[in-house]
Amino acid sequence: MKSLLSAYVNLLKTSIGSGVLNFPKLCKTYGLGLTVLLTIISGLFATTGLVLLIICSEEIGRTADLSKLASLSIPFVRIFVDLAVFMKCFGVSLSYLIIAGDLMVSVVVKFSTIPLFSYKPFLLGIFICIVGPFCYYRKMDKLKYTSFVGVLAIIFVVIASIWRFLKTQVLDSHKVEYLVTPISRSWLGGLGKFVFSFTCHQNIFFIYSELEDNSLKRMKKLIYITASTSFILYTLFGSYNYLLYGNETNDNVLLNYPSDNLTLLVKILYIIVMAVSFPLQMSPGKLYLLNCLNIKPTIRGYNTLLFIVTTILLLLAYLFTISDIKLGLVYAIIGATASTFMSLILPPLYYLNLEVERTLFLTITSYFAFLFGIFVFLTTMISIVLDISVKK
């Protein structure tokens, strides 16, 4: 990965995979103004986390990752770090399959009346067979072209949502809160989704390792540009779709879209986005799972074992998805646990425990990011427990 452009595309694609679909529903939950504010706060803390990780990585060099930084700074939490990264990667992979499965069914019925072709487990099986081979790659640079396709597709989806808003008559029944909604229990469960949408921290190490010029100044530039782009895309997509559908907005806003050719094209493009995003999560996930099991790349037969583990993970992801697990639940759990741990809690701990050159600003920001991470974790987990108790 020699160019900053390919690094930018890979990191951006990792960040905005399925997270962009969160934002219309988040606008419905919090109101337009508060959603933008929380997006800024989450984005700033996530960006700070990335910068802290790069600063800490300079102590190790190109081979740095979350696990090695844990071994160097807080050795007793290393296995929990590996587990958190694996959970995040696997959980996000599940979200991609859930979205792809729902969209593929709605697309295929437009072209075929054969029942098998609209059967979700069958379509997901085909999807896994197509994208699965890319999950066996170990280097991010090999995925730069698929990432580029995914970024272009997302940009088109955002532009299409703006165009639809401008061309569609907004119904009076679609109520919109422009500033903030009344405080409700749903506020507790949404915070983790903001964090989820900015978490690309596991892949920053692949980029740091493969980028030819990985100086701190260049890496900061990459991080700031990526975070700014993510914020713009999230805000545009969330705002325009929420303004169009208001209180009728679904978890997956694409299911709100009318049945027309533009919607069909958008759904096809988003299926492509999910397809090219899937390997970007599964590839690092398998490596951190092997770290959890204390299996090192130096052992004999490592590549064979890596192949077997990747195959098992693909099969498990497929089985979980066809069990009809809910997308919102995946967002909430992964956002509250693994994503919060990786992006808000670990980076400050590394920064404050390693012998690195610290600045007053980053030290203060680290404490705030850590406290925000704990707050997000607690509020989201309380929300999940309350939801489960209500259903019982």
Phi and psi in degrees as a GROMACS rama.xvg file:
@    title "Ramachandran Plot"
@    xaxis  label "Phi"
@    yaxis  label "Psi"
@TYPE xy
-89.4035  -33.9803  LYS-2
-97.2122  151.673  SER-3
-66.5154  -31.0307  LEU-4
-63.2635  -47.2949  LEU-5
-66.161  -35.3364  SER-6
-64.9273  -42.5978  ALA-7
-61.4099  -45.2835  TYR-8
-63.6907  -45.1926  VAL-9
-64.196  -44.3456  ASN-10
-69.0145  -40.4439  LEU-11
-63.6514  -44.0261  LEU-12
-65.0863  -37.404  LYS-13
-62.0544  -39.285  THR-14
-71.9581  -45.7579  SER-15
-99.5  12.8612  ILE-16
-39.2963  -95.0373  GLY-17
-94.4529  -7.38411  SER-18
-60.2826  -30.2966  GLY-19
-61.656  -30.0564  VAL-20
-70.4721  -16.6606  LEU-21
-63.0297  -34.7909  ASN-22
-73.0979  -35.158  PHE-23
-59.8951  -41.3471  PRO-24
-68.3444  -36.0366  LYS-25
-64.5184  -37.7126  LEU-26
-62.2807  -38.235  CYS-27
-66.486  -36.682  LYS-28
-73.6106  -43.2521  THR-29
-109.346  -16.3017  TYR-30
94.4848  154.845  GLY-31
-63.0529  -49.1718  LEU-32
-64.1253  -45.9651  GLY-33
-67.8063  -34.1579  LEU-34
-62.1284  -44.2242  THR-35
-62.0946  -42.4334  VAL-36
-63.5288  -45.5136  LEU-37
-67.1366  -31.8819  LEU-38
-64.824  -42.7323  THR-39
-62.3324  -46.795  ILE-40
-62.0875  -48.7937  ILE-41
-62.5873  -41.6841  SER-42
-63.8858  -40.9661  GLY-43
-65.2925  -43.0993  LEU-44
-68.5202  -39.6209  PHE-45
-64.5221  -40.0442  ALA-46
-63.5735  -43.0924  THR-47
-58.9991  -41.0595  THR-48
-60.0243  -41.934  GLY-49
-63.3846  -43.6058  LEU-50
-62.9216  -42.9081  VAL-51
-61.3048  -39.8321  LEU-52
-64.5816  -39.8493  LEU-53
-67.3744  -41.3715  ILE-54
-59.3655  -44.6609  ILE-55
-68.1499  -33.8827  CYS-56
-64.4952  -25.1824  SER-57
-63.7707  -18.4232  GLU-58
-72.5507  -24.3727  GLU-59
-107.834  -41.3802  ILE-60
107.137  -158.468  GLY-61
-65.1081  -19.1694  ARG-62
-87.2812  4.93768  THR-63
-64.4534  146.929  ALA-64
-154.772  177.799  ASP-65
-60.3523  -37.6194  LEU-66
-67.0521  -45.3962  SER-67
-67.3735  -36.3435  LYS-68
-64.9612  -36.2306  LEU-69
-65.4743  -42.9736  ALA-70
-61.3037  -32.385  SER-71
-81.6551  -34.1287  LEU-72
-106.162  -46.3403  SER-73
-135.646  76.4742  ILE-74
-54.487  -36.1246  PRO-75
-71.0104  -12.6012  PHE-76
-101.001  4.5244  VAL-77
-57.181  -45.9481  ARG-78
-65.0264  -33.5866  ILE-79
-69.7866  -32.9925  PHE-80
-64.513  -49.1231  VAL-81
-59.3055  -41.8142  ASP-82
-65.7091  -41.4967  LEU-83
-63.2905  -43.5536  ALA-84
-65.49  -42.5018  VAL-85
-60.9291  -45.9944  PHE-86
-59.6492  -42.1814  MET-87
-62.9842  -48.9538  LYS-88
-63.6003  -43.4418  CYS-89
-69.1327  -40.2636  PHE-90
-63.8641  -41.7038  GLY-91
-66.2855  -38.9528  VAL-92
-58.7471  -40.3598  SER-93
-61.068  -43.2237  LEU-94
-60.9461  -37.0321  SER-95
-64.4025  -42.579  TYR-96
-67.8317  -38.9157  LEU-97
-60.8192  -47.9884  ILE-98
-64.1418  -46.387  ILE-99
-60.8813  -41.5169  ALA-100
-61.9989  -46.5979  GLY-101
-62.0756  -43.0134  ASP-102
-72.2282  -38.2005  LEU-103
-62.6464  -40.0325  MET-104
-61.1357  -45.4958  VAL-105
-69.1577  -25.1283  SER-106
-81.6932  -45.8053  VAL-107
-64.6287  -35.6716  VAL-108
-63.2958  -17.6203  VAL-109
-73.6206  -23.5471  LYS-110
-112.327  -17.6726  PHE-111
-145.863  143.918  SER-112
-104.683  3.17299  THR-113
-70.6551  121.342  ILE-114
-55.115  -38.1811  PRO-115
-60.0447  -37.3423  LEU-116
-74.4182  -11.9618  PHE-117
-109.919  12.8344  SER-118
-87.7465  113.858  TYR-119
-55.9133  -46.5222  LYS-120
-58.0922  -35.3157  PRO-121
-66.9463  -45.902  PHE-122
-64.8279  -39.7167  LEU-123
-66.2837  -34.2193  LEU-124
-62.1147  -42.3994  GLY-125
-64.429  -42.5046  ILE-126
-58.2507  -46.5128  PHE-127
-63.2205  -39.7717  ILE-128
-64.1443  -31.678  CYS-129
-78.9582  -47.5713  ILE-130
-89.6026  -20.3218  VAL-131
-53.0537  -47.0572  GLY-132
-55.4318  -31.6899  PRO-133
-69.6342  -19.9628  PHE-134
-74.4887  -11.3764  CYS-135
-85.5263  -8.46762  TYR-136
-68.0726  147.887  TYR-137
-105.249  -17.7313  ARG-138
-108.563  133.78  LYS-139
-65.2264  -31.2104  MET-140
-60.3367  -28.2965  ASP-141
-71.2508  -12.9771  LYS-142
-103.71  9.34068  LEU-143
-66.3754  -33.4095  LYS-144
-74.1811  -39.2325  TYR-145
-65.7178  -36.5292  THR-146
-64.0342  -39.9838  SER-147
-62.4409  -42.4727  PHE-148
-61.4104  -42.6278  VAL-149
-63.381  -42.1731  GLY-150
-64.0623  -43.8915  VAL-151
-61.07  -41.096  LEU-152
-63.8957  -42.1439  ALA-153
-65.0554  -41.4799  ILE-154
-60.089  -41.4526  ILE-155
-64.6874  -41.08  PHE-156
-60.934  -41.4265  VAL-157
-65.1069  -45.2215  VAL-158
-62.1208  -40.9029  ILE-159
-63.76  -36.7921  ALA-160
-68.0704  -36.3896  SER-161
-66.671  -44.2956  ILE-162
-61.1982  -41.9896  TRP-163
-63.9602  -39.6561  ARG-164
-62.2199  -43.2466  PHE-165
-68.9923  -26.4259  LEU-166
-101.122  -4.00483  LYS-167
-111.163  138.512  THR-168
-76.6156  118.611  GLN-169
-74.8794  129.019  VAL-170
-75.3893  142.056  LEU-171
-63.4064  -26.4575  ASP-172
-72.0995  -15.3717  SER-173
-87.3788  93.1622  HIS-174
-76.2881  138.166  LYS-175
-124.71  133.59  VAL-176
-101.651  110.357  GLU-177
-76.71  -27.3071  TYR-178
-108.585  -70.4311  LEU-179
-150.767  143.207  VAL-180
-85.3029  160.956  THR-181
-58.9043  143.073  PRO-182
-59.8797  132.164  ILE-183
-145.057  172.232  SER-184
-64.5111  -26.7353  ARG-185
-65.2878  -20.0431  SER-186
-60.6961  -35.5939  TRP-187
-62.3686  -40.9181  LEU-188
-82.4855  -9.9931  GLY-189
-89.0765  -21.0768  GLY-190
-62.2465  -38.8539  LEU-191
-62.9651  -25.9392  GLY-192
-71.3675  -31.6516  LYS-193
-64.1578  -45.2913  PHE-194
-63.6904  -43.7617  VAL-195
-52.4132  -39.4422  PHE-196
-74.5176  -15.5678  SER-197
-111.493  9.23598  PHE-198
-90.2087  108.409  THR-199
-135.527  23.6635  CYS-200
-68.7542  -28.1799  HIS-201
-68.9579  -26.93  GLN-202
-92.0544  -9.90714  ASN-203
-63.6964  -27.481  ILE-204
-74.3825  -36.039  PHE-205
-61.521  -42.8625  PHE-206
-68.3389  -42.048  ILE-207
-60.6573  -35.6383  TYR-208
-74.1416  -37.8412  SER-209
-96.8671  -19.2831  GLU-210
-71.0212  130.633  LEU-211
-61.2045  -49.6863  GLU-212
-105.874  97.4989  ASP-213
-109.039  36.9014  ASN-214
-62.8674  157.208  SER-215
-58.6232  -42.2429  LEU-216
-60.8311  -43.3578  LYS-217
-70.23  -38.971  ARG-218
-67.2006  -38.9853  MET-219
-61.2744  -42.7726  LYS-220
-59.1077  -44.3866  LYS-221
-60.563  -46.1932  LEU-222
-64.1022  -45.1015  ILE-223
-64.6397  -42.347  TYR-224
-65.624  -42.6585  ILE-225
-63.987  -46.3551  THR-226
-63.893  -40.1317  ALA-227
-64.9638  -42.6872  SER-228
-62.8859  -44.3882  THR-229
-59.0643  -45.6219  SER-230
-59.9647  -44.9562  PHE-231
-62.3498  -46.7484  ILE-232
-65.5527  -43.204  LEU-233
-61.7893  -45.8534  TYR-234
-66.0248  -44.4646  THR-235
-63.463  -50.0368  LEU-236
-65.0775  -45.5111  PHE-237
-64.6148  -45.6814  GLY-238
-65.3885  -50.9827  SER-239
-67.9283  -37.5305  TYR-240
-70.7281  -37.8425  ASN-241
-67.7622  -40.9061  TYR-242
-61.9047  -28.334  LEU-243
-81.9512  -41.1223  LEU-244
-109.823  -13.8271  TYR-245
52.5507  -131.732  GLY-246
-73.0545  -1.12519  ASN-247
-95.0207  4.753  GLU-248
-65.2756  130.89  THR-249
-86.6008  166.771  ASN-250
-54.3261  -46.8811  ASP-251
-104.921  100.127  ASN-252
-63.7169  -20.5809  VAL-253
-62.2834  -23.9392  LEU-254
-75.0888  -12.5305  LEU-255
-79.5308  -21.1579  ASN-256
-66.5644  143.629  TYR-257
-67.8949  162.334  PRO-258
-84.8873  86.6826  SER-259
-138.906  -179.932  ASP-260
-66.4104  -36.1699  ASN-261
-64.7163  -42.4855  LEU-262
-62.0847  -42.0684  THR-263
-59.3399  -44.564  LEU-264
-64.9238  -43.3835  LEU-265
-61.3542  -43.2064  VAL-266
-64.3194  -42.1793  LYS-267
-61.9185  -43.7201  ILE-268
-63.64  -38.7496  LEU-269
-72.4273  -30.6021  TYR-270
-61.5218  -40.6379  ILE-271
-62.6106  -42.0542  ILE-272
-57.5766  -46.4258  VAL-273
-64.0434  -36.2844  MET-274
-65.6008  -43.9764  ALA-275
-79.8294  -17.946  VAL-276
-83.1755  -31.222  SER-277
-53.1876  -50.0955  PHE-278
-64.418  -27.961  PRO-279
-66.1524  -21.5596  LEU-280
-97.7019  -41.3079  GLN-281
-68.4948  -34.719  MET-282
-62.1366  -52.7121  SER-283
-70.2796  -29.3752  PRO-284
-58.8565  -42.9231  GLY-285
-65.5156  -35.664  LYS-286
-67.7289  -40.4541  LEU-287
-72.5451  -28.6332  TYR-288
-64.8546  -42.8537  LEU-289
-64.3058  -34.4851  LEU-290
-62.1112  -39.9994  ASN-291
-57.6842  -38.0016  CYS-292
-85.8795  4.75671  LEU-293
60.1103  37.4824  ASN-294
-102.025  116.25  ILE-295
-96.2811  151.543  LYS-296
-61.5829  -16.4109  PRO-297
-82.0839  -11.8713  THR-298
-74.802  155.909  ILE-299
-69.0673  136.346  ARG-300
78.6335  17.2933  GLY-301
-60.8049  -43.0946  TYR-302
-63.8851  -38.3583  ASN-303
-65.1768  -43.383  THR-304
-63.4839  -39.0975  LEU-305
-62.115  -39.9761  LEU-306
-62.506  -45.1223  PHE-307
-64.8031  -44.8142  ILE-308
-62.5143  -42.805  VAL-309
-60.8262  -42.7923  THR-310
-62.8834  -43.1539  THR-311
-63.6087  -42.1091  ILE-312
-63.8073  -40.4899  LEU-313
-61.8136  -41.9208  LEU-314
-66.2092  -43.3183  LEU-315
-64.1289  -41.5918  LEU-316
-60.2386  -41.7941  ALA-317
-62.7791  -46.4267  TYR-318
-65.8433  -41.4675  LEU-319
-61.9695  -40.7276  PHE-320
-68.2506  -42.0638  THR-321
-73.4707  -8.4931  ILE-322
-81.2062  2.13684  SER-323
67.1803  39.2086  ASP-324
-65.6995  143.43  ILE-325
-82.0672  138.388  LYS-326
-62.5362  -44.9982  LEU-327
-60.615  -35.7789  GLY-328
-67.4225  -40.9628  LEU-329
-61.8184  -46.9531  VAL-330
-56.1466  -47.2409  TYR-331
-66.8965  -48.0352  ALA-332
-66.278  -48.8239  ILE-333
-68.1544  -38.6225  ILE-334
-63.9104  -38.1153  GLY-335
-77.5736  -32.7837  ALA-336
-100.58  -83.6259  THR-337
-63.8098  -46.0871  ALA-338
-64.6579  -43.4526  SER-339
-64.3774  -41.9099  THR-340
-60.6955  -45.5365  PHE-341
-71.7415  -41.2256  MET-342
-98.0745  -25.2044  SER-343
-116.574  -28.2841  LEU-344
-99.7062  -49.2548  ILE-345
-64.9428  -49.1901  LEU-346
-55.3614  -45.9132  PRO-347
-61.4778  -38.8032  PRO-348
-63.407  -42.8931  LEU-349
-61.4394  -48.6184  TYR-350
-61.3259  -39.2772  TYR-351
-82.7172  -15.2161  LEU-352
-104.882  -19.843  ASN-353
-87.7894  155.973  LEU-354
-83.8801  73.5876  GLU-355
-115.102  162.025  VAL-356
-75.298  114.745  GLU-357
-101.456  150.713  ARG-358
-112.659  155.604  THR-359
-61.9724  -41.6215  LEU-360
-61.5398  -49.3391  PHE-361
-68.7728  -31.4186  LEU-362
-65.5081  -46.7704  THR-363
-64.4857  -44.4176  ILE-364
-61.8074  -35.8825  THR-365
-60.8255  -43.7446  SER-366
-63.9759  -42.7109  TYR-367
-64.7957  -41.7807  PHE-368
-62.8798  -42.4163  ALA-369
-61.4489  -47.245  PHE-370
-65.1358  -39.2208  LEU-371
-63.4066  -39.7098  PHE-372
-62.1896  -44.0019  GLY-373
-62.5872  -41.8396  ILE-374
-62.2028  -45.8428  PHE-375
-61.9349  -44.34  VAL-376
-59.47  -49.7666  PHE-377
-65.7279  -46.4917  LEU-378
-64.7982  -40.504  THR-379
-69.6097  -41.4595  THR-380
-65.7961  -37.929  MET-381
-60.9929  -42.2499  ILE-382
-62.1708  -43.025  SER-383
-63.7082  -44.0913  ILE-384
-62.6417  -42.7265  VAL-385
-63.4301  -41.4569  LEU-386
-62.5997  -41.7817  ASP-387
-65.7525  -41.6293  ILE-388
-66.8357  -36.0451  SER-389
-66.3262  -41.3832  VAL-390
-65.5829  -32.3266  LYS-391
